[in-house]
Every structure is written in C-alpha cells, then in structure tokens.
Amino acid sequence: MDSRRLFGITIPVLVIFGVATTAFPAEYFVAPHGDDANPGTEEHPFRTLTKAQRAVRGVGGSAPGDIVVNLAAGCYRLSEPLLFTEADSGRRGAKVIYRSKEGPGKARLLGSMPLAGWREHRDGIWKIGLPQGMRFHTLYENGRRAWKARFPNHEHQPDFPTARGRYLVTEDGTPKRYSKTGEKPPEGPGWLRYPADEAIPLPSGQKALLLIFTGGKCDWMRHVYPVKSIDPNTRKLVFRARSLPFGVGRGARFFLEDDLAFLDAPGEFFLDEASSTLYYRPRAPGHPDTLGIAAPRVTRLVQIQGKSRDQCAEHLCFEGLSFEETDGFPKGWWGTGYGRDDGALLWMSNTRKVEVRDCHLNNSGRNGLMMIGHNQENLVSGCHIEHTGVNGVTLCNRFAAPDGQGPTQDRCEHNRVHNCRIHNVGEIHTYAACVNLFNVSHNEIRHCELHDSVRYAVTLRGNTGRQYGPPVWTPMPGTKGNHIHHLRVERCGQDGGDMGALHCANLNNPDGGCVNIFEQITVTDTRAVASVKDHAADGIFLDWPKMSMDQVFRNVQIIRPKGLQLRSHGRDNGASAQTENVSWKGGFREELMDRERIGLTEEFPVEYRRN
C-alpha cells in the first residue's frame, strides 16, 4: 500500500508490481511467416491482416491513442476484398494505422493467386487447369500485365505506352443510327468489312470479341462487342450490338481478342472457361512455374465502407503499403453505376478522415483508388499509382436520394490528392483519366505528376443534363469549388482524339455557379498514335456546348500539343473562361510560373521517383 496527496487529501493507492499499466497493446505485428495463433507481438507476429483487424477491433474502443499495425516486408495474398467498416475506425480522434514496417512498398497486398503445374501445349504455349468457375480478364507475369490473345498482335510503342495498336481499319460498315433529336436508335447486329490484305484467323470458339472505335472517326470511345460470324470470302464480320448509334463507317479502328486462334505472341493468354483451362505464352524463357505467373481473384482489394454518411469509417491510415494485382473487365466505369459496382485497389464509400500515405498502387484491373458517394476530408498523399485498367483516382457522387426523390445528401468534398505520381492509366479501357472528378465539390488536387494516360490527365464532369437541347439542371450535387494546381502533366491522350489533357464536360450552365480553378499547371506533349484520325489531342478541351462555362485558368502553360492549346465545343465555353497569364493568349509571362513548386515535392518517397 502507498499513499499520495491530491488537493491536500491523502489517498491510498494500491501498487501491484509486474502488471502492465494498460491491458492492451498499442501495436500489433504481422509477417508472412507469422501465425494467427500468435499474440501479434514483434517476436510472435500474426500472419494475416484479418487477424490483426479483429485484434484491433477488440481494443479500439478503449485505446487511449493511436493503434499501429506493423506489416513486415513480403507478400500478403487476398482471396476476397479486405473490408474496413465503421467498426474499424479510430476512436476519440485517434487513428488506426496500418503501415509497412520496412518502408514504402515493402509490405505487398496482392489480389492474385500464383499458378503452378503448367504443361506444354504447342508452339511455346503452355496450359494449366484452374478451379472450376474461375474467371479473370487480365493476368500477371512477374509483376507485369499480360493480355488476352488478340489479332493483330499488340505493338508496343515506347512513346505511347498506353496505346493498344496495331489496329485494323474498316473499309465499310453499319450506317449511322444516331440522331441529335433524341429518338432511340434501332437495334440489331452490326457489321464491318475488313481490308483485303488482312487474313483474320477464324475464331475457334464463341468468346471472340471485337474492340472498335465506331463511327469511322469517333476515336474517343472504344466499344466491345461479341463476334457473331466472319466470312473470309466477303471479308464481312458480323457482331452482336443492341444499338450502334454512330454506326461503323469507313476508317474505324479495331482489333479482335479472346480466342485461342489468336494466341501466337509472348505475353498473350486465353482462358477456356468451358474446360477451365488457361493457355499462356510467357514473355520470359524457362518453365512457367518459375516465372511468377499469377491470376487475379478480386476486383476490389481493400474496401473501406461505412454504414452510412452518419456512421462513417473514419480515422484510418494506410502508410507505405503496396496494393497490387486485381482483376478487371472491359466496361466503362460509368457502366458500373458510376463506380458503385466498380473495382479498385482501394474502394471507399461513407468515409471520413481516411489517410492513404506513401502507398504504391500498381497493376489494377480496374481503378487505382475510388471514392464513391459520401467521402469527406480524406487524404491521398505521396502515393505512386501506376498501370491501372481504367482510372488512377476517381471521386464520384452522381447519385440521387435513396428514394429517388431529389438530390442525395451525400457529399464527396474536401478531399485532397497531394504529391502523387499517377501514370500508365487506361491499359484495359481507353476512356480513362489519371484523375476523374464527377459531381464532387471543394476537393484539392495539387503537386502531382500525371503522365502517360490513354486519354485524360484530369477530367471534371457535372450533371447539367442533356448535351443537346435546352440546358437543364438535374437534382444532383454539382462539380464546383475544386482546386487543381501545381501539376506537371505529360504525354496524355495517347490513343484517342476529341479530347484535352485537362478536360471539362457538362459542368456549368450559364451563370450556374459550378466553377473550378486550374492554376500553376504545365501540360506537355498531348498527342496520340498516328492511327487516330479524330480531332487531334488538345491541351485543354471545354466540352459540351454552353455546359462548361466560366472555368478559371491562371498561370497555365500548354507546350507542344498535337491539336490546340485550348479548344471549346461551341464558342461560349471558351469565351466565358476566366483567364490570367495563360499561354494561349497574348502577353504570357514565363516568370509568373511557379516552376520550382510545380509537380512533386521533396517529401515524395524516393522509392517511387523516376529512374
């Protein structure tokens, strides 16, 4: 027994020697060699994040400060998304931190399964049996994406690494079915006639797909259709299409994929779903069991999702982790309920004050990071996001209230994407951006390096209504108050036309108040592969007539675009732009550009810098 004086009163205090002052640890440890039967100490770590997550939940409500989960270097493979909810939140302002113990990128979370047991097939092609019902749309060999077998074979161009050529070009095809007056296009199969000097291999099964920029010169959207038949005598290819508003026409770029008859090049694969057999021709020499070939099992790797906007997942921090190798599918992100059903390495909804710091997001079949619906005050900082199937970072809130009446009360706002390098985006779907903002407000994108995008660097979209006809507002939150600044943008628009590296569409009607600010930005070498015949890639494109009004551009320089520095769909968008010291107007002053602070800052991890 001891005694102490408090406010002049002697109080007895019981001291029990050898008992810790707290009943729970402030740190847990996880390692690939660990065991979930362990207590999670540094000497005896857990093996899985799921076990660590359960341990944190057990003490989270009574912890006096931050709780840290340390992940040792190595691989942690997930067969299902790792879900964080409001039950995983930090309490009373403290954080729950999941960190890479040995530094950025060392602890790797992978959504793929290594494949072993390959057998020779023929002509350098190997095969392996898979679990019944296993499906995927991309494959990885030693951390590099493989492609579905295709014709003609892909030809990599170092200056255009996200372009998907070589393309064939149509001689003729389905007439245009689209009208600006709004009537529904007729439905029915489409067709095209391919060149006489191209002998297309006849598909051996029923899976073959046509990937085509329809219309003849509409190089802004690539569609995917199942092949119905190919007649080598007439050179006519018929494909299934419920509607084909732009037709096909002459000069449409296309290729075919996903059939064993097309598999003849290194880095191509074909999955025979009927027999659950995977065929692959590796890039590297040696037995495939030694080449690190892995098949993805999830489209979302980590999902952070609170119950509602009033019960958010919050005060979580992911520090230095690497998120890798998920599956994808050839569908536009808007075809997934504007992200609600989409995949990403990190997918977030109903979150608040979540931090993603110094992380590596690599080889996503779909997106890098998505914030969908209600997300507030989150931070993405110091991250390296590369090789995504679609977008790098997407913030989207294009949703009505749950009852369908009036605008949603959810808000995707006051989030920050800071000091990130985002590149090689749109490797599977050509309508993609490094940063995609849709019906979100008061977010900040700053000090980033964005390069090598199949289409956009940054695209902002709102919801002002139909493109043609009287401008109207619909009951959804607008895209406004976003601040995009101190960006270095290079080599975007590599496989499409009718675009700008900085892009605005359907944002703001005249006097609508949905205004966003772009400043201290350089945009260099916006250009596409030679096969693109649409409007040449521009530095900035203000799209949809009278629906991208009044945007603000200050100290913006466009360098060597293939098209225009700034192009406006209709004169009003461009004429209403609020500009100050921009390179497409006279009197541009180089000395007003904040060169030393444009792009990444010194705090960006050295592990992720360019070689």
Secondary structure by P-SEA (a helix, b strand, c coil): cbbbbcccbbbbbbbbccccccccccbbbbcccccccccccccbbbccaaaaaaaaaacccccccbbbbbbcbbbbbbccccccccccccccccccccccccccccbbbbcbbbbcccccccccbbbbbccccccccccccccbbbbccccccbbbbcccccccccbbbbccccccccccccccccbbbbbbbbbcccccccccccccccccccccccccbbbbbbbccccccccbbbbbbccccccccccccccccccccccccccbbbbcccccbbbbbccccccccccbbbbbcccccbbbbccccccccccbbbcbbbbcbbbbcccccccccccccccccbbbcccccccccccccccccccccccccccccccccbbbbcccccccbbbbccccccccccccccccccccccbbbbccccccccccccbbbcccccccccbbbbcccccccbbbbbcccccccccccccccccccbbbcbbbbccccccccccccbbbcccccccccbbbbbcbbbbccccccccccccccccccccccccccbbbbcbbbbccccccccccccccccccccccccccccccccccccccccccccccccccccc
